[in-house]
Amino acid sequence: MRSPPAVVAMQSLDDDELRRGLPALVKKFGLNATMAALAVAARPKAFIALGKLLLEGDELLRLVDGADEVSASACEVETAPQTEAWAPDSDAARHWKEQFEASEETRRQLCESLEKTLAASDKNRAALGERGVEVEALKKREKTALAQAAKKQENVETRLGNELSELRKNFERQTRKLRALEREKIDMDNENRRFKKQLRHIAQLLEEERKKIAVLERSQPKIEVAPAPIDSIMTPAASQSAPNRPVVVQPPTPLDEIFEWRAEGRAVKITPRAVRRLIDQNDEDAVFSIQALESLKIADRATHAKFLKRLGESGTYYPRVLTESMTRVLVDASNVARHTPNRYGKGQLRHLLEMRDELRRLGCFPIRFYADASLRYFIDEATKFRDMVAHGEIIVADKGTEADEILAREARRTGAYVVTNDAKFFHKVSPDFEPPRVSFRIYDGTVIVDDF
């Protein structure tokens, strides 16, 4: 039994030639015969290729129309002349009918499989399209995020650069300040050593003066007579503590020597001790009212020199008050005493005494100390402080009044310097007028007053 020409043509060509010659085979044998022949010849690749062409109807028609020019050689198959008639009831017809039905079933199955494959492919293509859209959106978001991150990084780098530059400048400023402070510390150390050397020298001079005073006291004879009455500025006479008991009077010292002279027609009696007491009390009016001293200088230079010598035995400061031009000074006692509190948090009285000595060395008179009312409760040597207040050496403000107010008023009235480290002490009383202020320092218990 011979195979049909279409089947022979399918079997005579390889897969590549068969796929290229599909349009010519369809044109020659017809679409159904071609598909049946492909199924009978067991050429699945060509069958699938023809199924794809079927999906593209217009393209298949175009290829079929031009098949004579493109692929005519693919259909040139030698076929033997048909010598046997094909009767409908013959065995060959039945055989080929069965073959055709089987090929149709195969074609149907292949078409269904192809349709499923194509449907799955379309579904996958649609899913891939959606995935592509998502990928593009993700790429766009990632690009935007990268741009924002780059901008943030640039801003952070700029900010850190500015902060680093500012820190570098601040470090350089602090370094310069540190070097300046180191130089100032060196200068202060040198000044401190110089002051300590001066203090040792002064201590030696004071010791020599004490020795001279002790020698003079031992050389004076003891007498038991009451001193003659003197003026109010002289040393008061001793009082009898009990009746009918002899009064024992201590021998007078050189400070109790009475100096008498006449000035402007009146007798003057005075002792160096009384003058020293007035100076210690900063009684400016009483001290400067002793104009008769100039009369003594004119009348008797020897007595005048002797008086100043006796007064100088208590310290060189006292004659300077009467003979030199002095500077008025007001001292914020609370500020000085509390500059460096002791271990119990109280102010130190020795700072006030050292401040007075330093101002005396600088040629100041009167030296008035003004303290707050609360200082008496917050100072280490309270008893000695009260004694100085009682003797008029320290003036305590009334309760409810600050010493700063008194300092500001007195400074404005007298034009005196104010020794304090409080730069705003005058704001409550005279904010429009700042009195001349002098600051101070305390190192190792030594008071150092800045230059006037």
C-alpha positions in Angstrom: 0.0 0.0 0.0 1.5 3.3 -1.0 1.5 6.4 1.2 -0.4 9.5 0.0 1.7 12.1 -1.7 1.3 14.6 1.2 2.7 12.1 3.6 5.5 11.2 1.3 6.4 14.9 1.0 6.3 15.3 4.7 8.6 12.4 5.2 11.1 13.4 2.5 11.9 16.8 4.1 13.9 17.5 7.3 12.5 19.7 10.0 14.1 22.9 8.8 13.1 22.4 5.2 9.6 21.3 6.3 9.1 24.5 8.4 10.2 26.7 5.5 8.0 24.8 3.0 4.8 24.8 5.1 3.2 27.7 3.0 3.8 25.8 -0.2 2.5 22.5 1.2 -0.7 24.2 2.4 -1.1 25.8 -1.0 -0.6 22.4 -2.8 -2.4 19.9 -0.5 -4.7 22.1 1.5 -4.6 23.0 5.1 -6.4 19.9 6.4 -4.4 17.5 4.3 -1.2 19.2 5.3 -2.0 18.9 9.0 -3.1 15.3 8.6 0.0 14.5 6.7 2.1 16.1 9.4 0.3 14.1 12.1 0.7 10.8 10.1 4.4 11.5 9.3 5.0 12.2 13.0 6.5 15.7 12.5 5.5 17.5 15.7 7.8 20.5 15.3 6.4 21.3 11.9 2.8 20.7 13.2 3.4 23.2 16.0 5.0 25.7 13.6 1.8 25.4 11.4 -0.4 25.9 14.5 1.5 29.1 15.2 0.9 30.3 11.6 -2.8 29.5 12.0 -2.9 32.0 14.9 -1.6 34.6 12.5 -4.2 34.3 9.8 -3.2 37.3 7.6 0.5 36.3 7.7 -0.4 32.7 6.7 -2.4 33.9 3.8 0.4 36.2 2.6 2.9 33.3 2.8 0.6 30.9 1.0 0.0 33.5 -1.8 3.8 33.9 -2.3 4.6 30.3 -1.9 5.3 29.7 -5.6 8.1 32.2 -5.5 9.5 31.5 -2.1 9.2 27.8 -1.4 8.1 26.0 -4.5 11.2 23.8 -4.4 10.1 22.5 -1.1 7.1 20.9 -2.6 8.8 19.2 -5.5 8.4 15.6 -4.5 8.6 12.7 -6.9 5.4 10.8 -6.8 4.8 7.6 -8.7 1.8 7.5 -11.0 -1.3 6.3 -9.5 -2.1 3.0 -10.9 -4.5 1.9 -8.3 -7.9 3.4 -8.0 -9.0 4.5 -4.7 -12.4 3.0 -4.1 -14.4 4.2 -1.1 -15.0 0.7 0.2 -11.5 -0.6 -0.4 -9.1 -1.6 2.3 -6.9 1.4 1.4 -9.7 3.8 1.8 -10.7 2.4 5.1 -7.0 2.3 6.2 -6.5 5.9 5.3 -9.8 6.9 6.8 -8.7 5.3 10.1 -5.4 7.1 9.7 -7.1 10.4 9.0 -9.4 10.0 12.0 -6.4 9.1 14.2 -4.6 12.1 12.8 -7.6 14.3 13.4 -7.7 13.1 17.1 -4.0 13.8 17.3 -4.5 17.2 15.7 -7.3 18.0 18.1 -5.2 17.0 21.1 -2.2 19.0 19.7 -4.5 22.0 19.1 -5.8 21.8 22.7 -2.3 21.4 24.0 -1.2 24.2 21.8 -4.1 26.4 23.0 -3.3 25.6 26.6 0.4 26.4 26.0 -0.6 29.6 24.2 -3.0 30.5 27.1 -0.3 29.8 29.6 2.1 31.8 27.5 -0.3 34.7 27.4 -0.9 34.5 31.1 2.8 34.4 31.7 3.3 37.3 29.4 0.6 39.3 31.2 2.2 38.3 34.6 5.6 39.3 33.2 4.1 42.6 32.1 2.7 43.3 35.5 6.1 42.3 37.0 7.7 44.6 34.6 5.5 47.5 35.6 6.3 46.7 39.3 10.0 46.5 38.5 9.8 49.8 36.7 8.0 51.3 39.7 10.6 49.8 42.0 13.4 51.2 39.9 11.8 54.6 39.9 11.3 54.5 43.7 14.8 53.3 44.1 16.1 56.0 41.9 14.2 58.6 43.9 15.4 57.1 47.2 18.9 57.1 46.0 18.6 60.8 44.9 17.1 61.7 48.3 19.8 59.7 50.1 22.5 61.4 48.1 21.0 64.8 48.9 20.8 63.9 52.6 24.4 62.6 52.6 25.5 65.9 50.9 23.6 67.9 53.5 25.1 65.8 56.3 28.6 66.2 54.9 28.1 69.9 54.6 26.7 70.2 58.1 29.5 68.1 59.5 32.1 70.1 57.6 30.7 73.3 59.0 30.7 71.8 62.5 34.2 70.6 62.1 35.3 74.0 60.9 33.6 75.7 63.8 35.1 73.2 66.2 38.5 73.9 64.7 38.1 77.6 65.1 36.9 77.2 68.7 39.8 74.9 69.4 42.2 77.6 68.1 40.5 80.2 70.2 40.6 78.1 73.3 44.3 77.3 72.6 45.0 81.0 72.3 43.1 81.7 75.5 45.0 78.9 77.3 48.3 80.3 76.2 47.3 83.7 77.4 46.2 82.2 80.7 49.5 80.4 81.0 51.4 83.6 80.4 49.1 85.4 82.9 49.7 82.6 85.4 53.5 82.9 84.9 53.2 86.7 85.5 51.0 86.1 88.6 53.5 83.6 89.9 56.3 86.1 89.5 54.2 88.8 91.1 53.3 86.5 93.9 56.9 85.7 94.6 57.7 89.4 94.6 54.9 90.1 97.0 56.0 87.3 99.3 59.5 88.7 99.3 58.1 92.1 100.2 56.0 90.6 102.9 59.0 88.9 104.4 60.9 92.2 104.3 58.0 94.0 105.9 57.8 91.3 108.6 61.5 91.8 109.3 61.0 95.6 109.6 58.0 95.1 111.9 60.1 92.7 114.1 62.8 95.3 114.3 60.3 98.0 115.3 58.8 95.7 118.0 62.3 95.2 119.4 62.9 99.0 119.4 59.6 99.5 121.2 60.4 96.8 123.7 63.8 98.4 124.4 62.1 101.9 124.9 59.5 100.4 127.2 62.1 98.7 129.4 64.1 102.0 129.5 61.2 104.1 130.9 61.0 104.4 134.7 57.9 103.3 136.5 55.9 106.1 138.1 52.7 106.0 140.1 51.2 109.4 139.5 48.1 110.1 137.5 48.6 111.8 134.2 47.6 115.4 133.7 44.2 116.1 132.1 44.2 116.5 128.4 41.9 117.4 125.6 39.2 115.1 124.2 41.4 113.7 121.5 44.0 112.6 124.1 44.2 109.2 125.8 41.6 109.1 128.6 42.9 108.9 132.1 42.6 105.7 134.1 39.5 105.3 136.3 39.4 104.0 139.8 37.6 100.7 139.9 36.9 100.6 143.6 36.8 103.3 146.4 39.6 103.8 148.8 41.9 101.7 146.7 45.0 103.2 145.1 45.0 103.5 141.3 47.8 101.6 139.6 48.7 103.4 136.4 50.8 101.7 133.8 53.9 103.6 132.8 53.3 105.9 129.8 54.7 104.8 126.5 56.2 107.2 123.8 52.7 107.2 122.2 51.3 108.8 125.3 53.7 111.7 125.4 51.9 114.9 125.5 52.8 117.6 123.0 51.7 121.2 123.8 52.0 124.3 121.7 49.9 127.3 120.8 48.1 127.8 117.6 46.0 130.9 116.7 46.0 132.1 120.3 44.8 128.8 121.9 46.7 126.0 123.7 46.8 122.6 122.0 47.4 119.4 123.8 47.6 116.1 121.9 49.2 112.6 122.0 50.3 110.4 119.1 48.1 107.6 120.4 45.0 109.8 120.1 45.9 110.7 116.6 46.5 107.1 115.7 43.1 106.2 117.2 41.4 108.8 115.0 43.2 107.5 111.9 42.2 103.9 112.7 38.6 105.0 113.0 38.9 106.8 109.6 37.6 110.0 111.2 38.4 112.2 108.3 37.0 115.4 109.7 38.9 115.1 113.0 42.2 114.2 111.4 42.1 116.9 108.8 41.0 119.4 111.3 44.4 119.2 113.1 45.6 122.2 111.3 47.5 123.3 114.3 50.2 120.8 113.3 51.3 123.3 110.6 51.6 125.9 113.3 53.9 123.6 115.3 56.0 123.1 112.2 56.4 126.8 111.8 57.0 127.5 115.5 59.2 124.6 116.5 60.5 122.3 113.8 62.2 120.0 116.4 59.0 119.4 118.3 57.2 118.9 115.0 59.7 116.3 113.9 59.6 114.6 117.3 55.8 114.4 117.2 55.9 112.7 113.7 58.6 110.4 114.9 56.6 109.3 117.9 53.6 108.9 115.7 55.7 106.8 113.2 56.6 104.4 116.0 53.2 102.8 115.5 53.8 102.5 111.8 54.9 104.7 108.9 51.4 105.0 107.6 50.2 107.4 110.4 52.7 110.3 109.6 51.9 109.9 105.9 48.3 110.6 106.6 49.2 114.0 108.1 51.9 115.0 105.7 51.0 113.4 102.3 48.1 113.6 99.8 46.0 110.5 100.3 43.3 108.7 98.3 39.8 108.2 99.6 38.7 104.6 99.4 35.5 102.7 100.2 35.7 98.9 100.6 32.9 96.4 100.1 33.7 94.4 103.3 31.3 91.6 102.5 32.7 91.1 99.1 36.3 91.0 100.4 35.6 88.8 103.4 33.7 86.2 101.4 36.0 86.2 98.4 37.6 82.9 99.7 35.5 81.3 102.4 37.0 79.0 105.0 36.2 75.3 105.1 33.0 76.1 107.0 31.8 78.4 104.3 32.3 81.6 106.4 34.1 84.8 105.4 37.5 85.5 106.7 38.3 88.5 108.8 42.0 88.3 108.0 41.2 89.3 104.4 39.8 92.6 105.7 42.9 93.3 107.8 45.2 92.4 104.9 43.1 94.6 102.6 43.5 97.5 105.1 47.2 97.0 105.2 47.5 96.8 101.4 45.5 100.0 101.0 47.6 101.8 103.6 50.7 100.8 101.8 49.2 102.3 98.6 48.6 105.6 100.4 44.8 105.6 101.0 42.9 107.5 103.7 40.2 107.3 104.8 39.6 103.6 104.3 36.0 103.0 105.1 34.7 99.4 105.3 31.0 98.9 104.7 29.5 95.5 105.4 26.0 94.0 105.2 24.1 93.4 108.4 24.3 89.6 107.8 28.1 89.5 107.7 28.4 89.4 111.5 26.8 86.0 111.4 28.9 84.7 108.5 32.4 85.5 109.5 35.0 83.4 111.3 36.2 85.8 114.0 32.9 87.2 115.1 34.2 88.7 118.4 37.0 90.6 116.8 34.6 91.7 114.0 32.2 93.2 116.6 35.1 94.9 118.3 36.2 96.6 115.1 32.6 97.6 114.5 32.4 99.1 118.0 35.6 101.0 117.5 34.3 102.5 114.2 36.8 100.6 112.0 33.9 98.8 110.1 30.5 100.3 109.4 27.6 97.8 109.3 24.5 98.7 107.2 21.2 98.7 108.9 19.0 95.7 108.6 17.1 95.8 105.3 19.7 98.0 103.7 22.4 96.6 101.5 26.0 97.8 101.8 26.1 98.3 98.0 23.6 101.1 98.3 25.7 103.0 100.9 28.8 102.4 98.8 27.1 103.8 95.7 25.8 106.9 97.5 29.1 107.7 99.3 31.1 107.1 96.1 28.9 109.5 94.3 29.0 112.1 97.1 32.7 112.0 97.8 34.2 110.7 94.5 36.1 108.0 96.3 37.3 104.8 94.8 35.3 101.6 95.6 37.2 98.4 96.1 35.0 95.5 95.1 34.8 92.7 92.5 31.0 93.3 92.1 30.8 95.2 88.8 27.1 96.0 89.3 27.0 97.2 92.9 25.8 100.7 91.9 22.8 99.7 89.7 20.1 100.0 92.4 21.1 103.5 93.5 22.7 105.2 90.4 22.5 103.1 87.3 23.3 106.1 85.2 26.5 106.9 87.1 29.3 104.3 87.6 31.7 105.2 90.4 35.4 104.5 89.9 35.9 100.8 90.9 39.1 99.0 91.8 39.2 95.2 91.7 41.3 92.9 93.8 42.7 89.3 93.9 43.7 87.0 96.8 46.4 84.4 96.3 47.6 82.2 99.1 46.1 84.5 101.6 47.8 87.6 100.1 45.5 90.5 99.0 46.6 92.2 95.8 44.7 95.4 94.8 44.8 96.3 91.1 46.2 99.7 90.1 44.0 102.8 90.7 
